[in-house]
Amino acid sequence: MDIQKYWRDVIATAEELPNEKVFYLTSLNNADKGTTAGRVCDMTNRKEVARRIVEATHRLSTPAEIERFHADQKRQTEELAEIELKRKQQFAMPQELQTLVAMAARGAIAENETKKPTKEK
């Protein structure tokens, strides 16, 4: 591979990219680079986007792919929020029960303190 040609292609591709802040790329099947087709990612670095396009591991995503990417991200965020809520609810208990547990713990602590053996001299 001619390194100078590679970087000229990267620079030319970067200049041809649309004037966007975020680029959406869809991976291509490329066994040499270890990429699987159809995965969408978002990137902000124009040079890195151009490199991936020149290396034929990615292409610019279609509007439908971008929409599906955002829907998947939203769904995953909602699922994680639901999991976190369920995790927090596992430890929730009524105030009365919390009071009883606290009283029992204090009683157990006080009871254990009275049973501590004393050090002999």
C-alpha positions in Angstrom: 0.0 0.0 0.0 1.2 3.4 -0.9 1.0 5.5 2.3 1.1 8.8 0.5 -1.8 7.8 -1.7 -3.7 6.5 1.3 -3.4 9.8 3.1 -4.3 11.8 0.0 -7.5 9.6 -0.3 -8.3 10.2 3.4 -7.9 14.0 3.1 -9.9 14.1 -0.2 -12.7 12.0 1.4 -12.7 14.2 4.5 -13.1 17.2 2.3 -16.0 15.6 0.4 -18.0 14.7 3.5 -21.1 16.8 4.2 -20.8 19.7 6.6 -22.2 17.9 9.7 -21.2 17.8 13.4 -22.1 14.1 13.7 -21.6 11.4 11.1 -23.4 8.1 11.1 -21.5 5.2 9.6 -22.7 1.7 8.8 -20.1 -1.1 8.9 -19.4 -3.2 5.9 -18.4 -6.9 5.9 -14.6 -6.8 5.8 -12.9 -10.0 7.0 -9.4 -8.4 6.8 -10.4 -5.6 9.2 -12.7 -7.8 11.3 -15.9 -5.8 10.7 -19.4 -7.2 10.3 -21.9 -5.5 8.0 -24.9 -3.5 9.2 -23.8 -2.0 12.5 -24.3 1.7 12.8 -22.2 4.1 14.9 -21.9 7.8 15.3 -18.7 9.7 15.1 -17.6 13.4 15.2 -14.0 13.2 14.0 -14.0 13.9 10.2 -10.6 12.4 9.6 -11.5 9.1 11.4 -14.7 8.9 9.4 -12.8 9.4 6.2 -10.2 6.7 7.2 -13.0 4.2 7.8 -14.5 5.0 4.4 -11.2 4.8 2.6 -10.3 1.5 4.4 -13.7 0.1 3.2 -14.8 -0.9 6.7 -17.7 1.6 6.8 -19.9 3.8 4.6 -22.2 6.7 5.3 -25.5 5.5 6.7 -28.9 6.0 5.0 -31.6 8.1 6.7 -33.5 4.9 7.5 -30.5 3.3 9.2 -29.9 6.5 11.2 -33.6 6.5 12.3 -33.3 2.8 13.3 -30.1 3.6 15.2 -31.8 6.3 17.2 -34.8 4.1 17.9 -32.5 1.3 19.1 -30.6 3.7 21.3 -33.9 5.0 22.8 -35.1 1.5 23.4 -31.9 0.5 25.1 -31.9 3.6 27.3 -35.5 2.8 28.4 -34.7 -0.8 29.1 -31.7 0.3 31.3 -33.9 2.8 33.1 -36.4 0.1 33.8 -33.8 -2.3 35.1 -32.4 0.3 37.4 -35.8 1.2 38.7 -36.5 -2.5 39.4 -33.1 -2.8 41.1 -33.9 0.2 43.4 -37.3 -1.2 44.2 -35.8 -4.4 45.4 -34.5 -2.6 48.5 -37.5 -0.4 49.1 -39.5 -1.2 52.2 -42.2 0.6 54.1 -41.2 3.1 56.7 -42.7 1.1 59.5 -40.6 -2.0 58.5 -37.5 0.2 58.3 -38.1 1.4 61.8 -38.6 -2.2 63.1 -35.4 -3.3 61.4 -33.5 -0.4 62.9 -34.8 -1.1 66.4 -34.0 -4.8 66.1 -30.5 -3.9 64.9 -29.9 -1.6 67.8 -31.3 -4.2 70.2 -29.0 -6.8 68.7 -26.0 -4.5 68.9 -26.8 -3.6 72.5 -27.3 -7.3 73.4 -24.0 -8.3 71.7 -22.1 -5.5 73.6 -23.3 -6.9 77.0 -22.1 -10.4 76.0 -18.6 -9.3 75.1 -16.0 -11.0 77.2 -13.8 -8.8 79.2 -10.1 -8.9 78.9 -8.3 -10.4 81.8 -5.2 -8.9 83.1 
